[in-house]
Amino acid sequence: MEGRYEVRLAGEGGQGLILAGVILAEAAAVYDGLNATQTQSYGPEARGGASKSEVVISDGEIDYPKVIEADCLLAMSQEACDKYVGNLKRDGLLIVDTVHVKRLPLGRGALQAPITQLAEEATGRRITANVVALGVLVGATKVVSRNAIEAAVRARAPKGTEDVNLRALVAGLEWAERHAGPGAAR
């Protein structure tokens, strides 16, 4: 990786995107030896309100901790896609969960992954969609190494759920391997 890479993970409260951002930043900083920052914001609702997590990863110093113009936007809801796609770089990667995002922005391609469905198939739990999404994102962008994201998921998964979350991660990584192709990474 060279330079600064900005990731925005956005959706609804309760989808686990804040935790996903923490895991991604930890994978970069702790396990891959890169610099990383993670910020978050969410609406006043505990579940269902807007939620976003931003991760900036760099091999150099990070002088501003927030996303300026995203290299990658993961949209886990239609509202998140509509709200944040305008701040995605022209050549940036848009990843959408096709279970929740039915309408793509005009003139923009997207990596369309059935993230929530993959979570249900791999683990029987929709709640693991955030970890499947990390697998798709890392598989498509290679922004952190597979070893780093696996170690971070293992370290951050609630006690007793490590195996389930690793299955979710692998489902996302393998989906990206089959569908993202070499042109997906931006």
C-alpha positions in Angstrom: 0.0 0.0 0.0 1.2 3.5 -0.8 -0.1 6.7 0.5 -3.5 7.4 2.2 -6.5 5.1 1.7 -9.9 6.3 3.0 -12.8 3.9 3.8 -16.3 4.8 4.9 -18.6 2.0 6.2 -22.2 3.3 6.3 -25.6 1.9 7.1 -28.0 1.7 10.0 -27.4 1.5 13.7 -27.4 -2.1 14.8 -25.6 -3.4 11.7 -22.2 -3.5 13.5 -20.4 -1.0 11.2 -18.7 0.8 14.1 -17.2 -2.5 15.2 -16.3 -3.3 11.6 -14.4 0.0 11.4 -12.5 -0.7 14.6 -11.6 -4.1 13.4 -10.3 -2.8 10.0 -8.3 0.0 11.7 -6.8 -2.6 14.2 -5.9 -4.9 11.3 -4.0 -2.1 9.6 -2.3 -0.6 12.7 -1.7 -3.6 15.0 -1.2 -6.5 12.6 0.0 -4.9 9.3 2.1 -2.2 10.9 0.5 0.7 9.1 -0.9 3.9 10.5 -4.7 4.1 10.9 -7.4 6.2 12.4 -11.0 5.3 13.0 -13.9 7.7 13.7 -17.6 7.1 14.0 -20.9 8.8 14.1 -24.5 7.6 14.5 -28.0 9.0 15.0 -29.7 9.2 18.3 -31.6 5.9 17.7 -30.1 2.8 19.1 -31.1 0.8 16.1 -32.3 1.9 12.7 -30.8 5.3 12.6 -27.9 6.4 10.4 -24.5 5.0 11.3 -21.0 5.4 9.8 -17.5 4.5 10.6 -14.5 6.0 8.8 -11.1 4.4 8.6 -8.0 6.1 7.2 -5.0 3.9 6.5 -1.6 5.1 5.5 1.9 4.0 5.3 2.9 7.5 6.3 1.8 10.0 8.9 -2.0 10.8 9.0 -2.4 14.5 9.5 -6.2 14.5 9.4 -8.2 11.6 10.9 -11.4 11.8 8.9 -12.4 10.8 5.4 -11.9 13.7 3.0 -12.9 11.8 -0.2 -13.5 8.1 0.2 -11.5 5.6 -1.8 -14.0 2.9 -0.8 -17.6 3.2 0.4 -19.4 0.2 1.8 -23.1 0.9 1.9 -25.2 -1.4 3.9 -28.5 0.6 3.4 -30.1 2.5 0.7 -30.0 5.7 2.8 -26.3 5.3 3.3 -25.6 4.8 -0.4 -27.7 7.8 -1.4 -26.2 10.0 1.3 -22.5 9.2 0.9 -21.9 8.2 -2.7 -21.3 11.9 -3.6 -18.2 11.9 -1.4 -16.7 8.8 -3.1 -13.7 9.5 -5.4 -14.6 9.3 -9.1 -12.5 6.1 -9.4 -13.4 4.9 -5.9 -15.0 1.6 -5.1 -18.6 1.4 -4.1 -19.6 -1.8 -2.4 -23.3 -2.4 -1.7 -25.3 -5.0 0.1 -27.8 -6.1 -2.5 -30.2 -7.2 0.2 -30.6 -3.6 1.4 -29.5 -1.4 -1.5 -31.8 -1.8 -4.5 -31.1 1.5 -6.4 -27.6 2.4 -7.6 -26.5 5.9 -8.3 -26.7 6.8 -12.0 -23.5 6.7 -13.8 -21.6 4.8 -11.1 -20.7 1.1 -11.1 -20.7 -0.9 -7.9 -19.5 -4.2 -6.5 -22.9 -5.7 -5.7 -22.6 -8.3 -3.0 -25.4 -10.1 -1.2 -23.7 -9.5 2.1 -26.6 -10.2 4.5 -27.6 -13.3 2.5 -23.9 -14.6 2.7 -24.0 -14.0 6.5 -27.1 -16.1 6.8 -25.7 -18.9 4.6 -22.3 -19.0 6.3 -23.3 -18.6 9.9 -27.1 -18.7 10.2 -26.9 -15.2 11.7 -27.7 -11.9 10.0 -25.8 -10.1 12.7 -22.5 -11.3 11.2 -23.1 -9.3 8.0 -20.7 -6.7 9.2 -17.8 -9.2 9.2 -18.9 -10.7 5.9 -18.7 -7.1 4.6 -15.2 -6.7 5.9 -14.3 -9.8 4.0 -15.7 -8.5 0.8 -14.0 -5.1 1.3 -10.6 -6.6 2.2 -10.9 -9.2 -0.6 -11.7 -6.5 -3.2 -9.2 -3.8 -2.1 -6.4 -5.7 -0.4 -6.1 -2.6 1.9 -4.9 -4.9 4.7 -3.6 -8.5 4.5 -5.7 -11.5 5.0 -3.7 -12.5 8.0 -4.2 -9.1 9.6 -8.0 -9.0 9.2 -8.3 -12.6 10.5 -6.2 -11.7 13.5 -8.2 -8.6 14.2 -11.5 -10.4 13.9 -10.3 -13.1 16.2 -9.2 -10.5 18.8 -12.4 -8.4 18.6 -15.1 -11.0 18.3 -17.1 -11.4 21.5 -15.8 -14.4 23.5 -17.2 -17.6 22.2 -18.1 -16.2 18.7 -14.6 -16.3 17.2 -15.3 -19.3 15.0 -18.6 -17.9 13.8 -17.1 -14.6 12.9 -14.1 -16.2 11.2 -16.6 -18.2 9.0 -18.3 -14.9 8.2 -15.0 -13.3 7.2 -14.0 -16.2 5.0 -17.4 -16.1 3.3 -16.8 -12.4 2.4 -13.2 -13.0 1.3 -14.1 -16.0 -0.9 -17.1 -14.1 -2.4 -14.7 -11.2 -3.3 -12.2 -13.7 -4.7 -14.8 -15.1 -7.1 -16.6 -11.8 -8.0 -14.4 -8.8 -7.5 -11.7 -9.6 -10.0 -8.5 -7.6 -10.4 -10.3 -4.5 -11.7 -12.4 -4.0 -8.4 -9.5 -2.7 -6.3 -9.1 1.0 -6.6 
